[in-house]
Amino acid sequence: MTEEARERLETERRQTLGRLADLTDDFDAVVAASRDTNADDEHDPEGATIAFERSQVQAVVRQVRKHLDEVDAALRRLDQGTYGICERCGEPIGEGRLEARPAARTCITCASGR
């Protein structure tokens, strides 16, 4: 399981880094577009759209960075021998859950709040 888990987490990490790079490019494009206009965010209807797009991309970037942190934490747990053990109840996390969410910290029972 350890090698499979590491492979899954490394794949998840690569995909997340790719997504982060794409989002960074998107953000840079939005910022460049706002620089190329004389939009006054407060008074120009297009300015509000640009500000909204910039805000949306920033929010997604934060989410993706948080996910990357979670994947890195899962890799550390793997190295420490605690990967796949629920942080709340101490029981094993089901293989299906780890396949769907490689960085899962809790079993499905604890995650659902039961």
C-alpha positions in Angstrom: 0.0 0.0 0.0 2.8 2.4 0.8 4.2 2.5 -2.8 0.7 2.8 -4.3 -0.1 5.6 -1.8 3.1 7.5 -2.6 2.5 7.2 -6.3 -1.1 8.4 -5.9 0.1 11.4 -3.7 2.9 12.3 -6.1 0.4 12.2 -9.0 -2.0 14.4 -7.0 0.9 16.8 -6.2 2.0 17.1 -9.9 -1.6 17.7 -11.0 -2.1 20.3 -8.3 1.1 22.1 -9.2 0.0 22.1 -12.8 -3.4 23.6 -11.8 -1.6 26.2 -9.7 0.6 27.1 -12.7 -2.5 27.4 -14.9 -4.2 29.6 -12.4 -1.2 31.8 -12.0 -1.2 32.3 -15.7 -4.9 33.1 -15.6 -4.3 35.6 -12.8 -1.5 37.2 -14.7 -3.7 37.6 -17.7 -6.5 39.2 -15.7 -4.0 41.6 -14.2 -2.5 42.4 -17.6 -5.9 43.0 -19.0 -6.7 45.4 -16.2 -3.4 47.3 -16.9 -4.3 47.6 -20.6 -7.5 49.4 -19.8 -8.2 52.7 -18.3 -10.9 51.0 -16.2 -11.8 52.7 -12.9 -13.1 49.8 -10.9 -15.6 52.0 -9.0 -17.1 53.8 -12.0 -16.6 51.7 -15.1 -18.8 48.7 -15.5 -16.0 46.7 -17.0 -13.7 47.6 -14.1 -16.0 45.7 -11.7 -15.9 42.7 -13.9 -12.1 42.7 -13.9 -12.0 43.1 -10.2 -14.5 40.3 -9.8 -12.4 38.0 -12.1 -9.2 38.8 -10.2 -10.9 38.1 -6.9 -12.3 34.8 -8.2 -8.9 33.6 -9.5 -7.3 34.6 -6.2 -9.8 32.6 -4.2 -9.2 29.5 -6.3 -5.4 29.9 -6.1 -5.8 30.0 -2.3 -7.9 26.7 -2.4 -5.3 25.0 -4.7 -2.4 26.1 -2.4 -4.3 24.7 0.6 -4.8 21.4 -1.3 -1.1 21.3 -2.1 -0.3 21.8 1.6 -2.7 18.9 2.4 -1.0 16.7 -0.1 2.4 17.6 1.3 1.1 16.8 4.8 -0.1 13.4 3.6 3.3 12.7 2.1 4.9 13.5 5.5 2.4 11.2 7.2 3.3 8.5 4.7 7.0 9.0 5.7 6.1 8.9 9.4 4.0 5.7 9.0 0.7 7.4 10.0 -0.8 7.7 6.5 -4.2 6.0 6.2 -4.9 6.3 9.9 -7.8 8.6 10.9 -6.6 11.5 12.9 -9.9 11.6 15.0 -10.6 8.0 15.9 -7.4 6.2 15.1 -9.0 3.6 12.8 -7.8 2.9 9.3 -9.1 5.1 6.5 -10.8 3.0 3.9 -8.9 2.3 0.7 -11.8 3.7 -1.4 -11.7 7.0 0.4 -7.9 7.2 0.0 -8.3 6.5 -3.7 -10.8 9.3 -4.0 -9.1 11.7 -1.6 -5.4 10.7 -1.3 -4.8 13.5 1.3 -7.7 12.5 3.5 -7.0 12.9 7.2 -10.1 11.2 8.5 -12.2 8.1 7.9 -15.6 8.5 6.2 -17.4 8.1 9.5 -15.5 10.9 11.2 -15.6 13.1 8.1 -19.4 12.8 8.0 -19.6 13.9 11.6 -21.2 10.7 13.0 
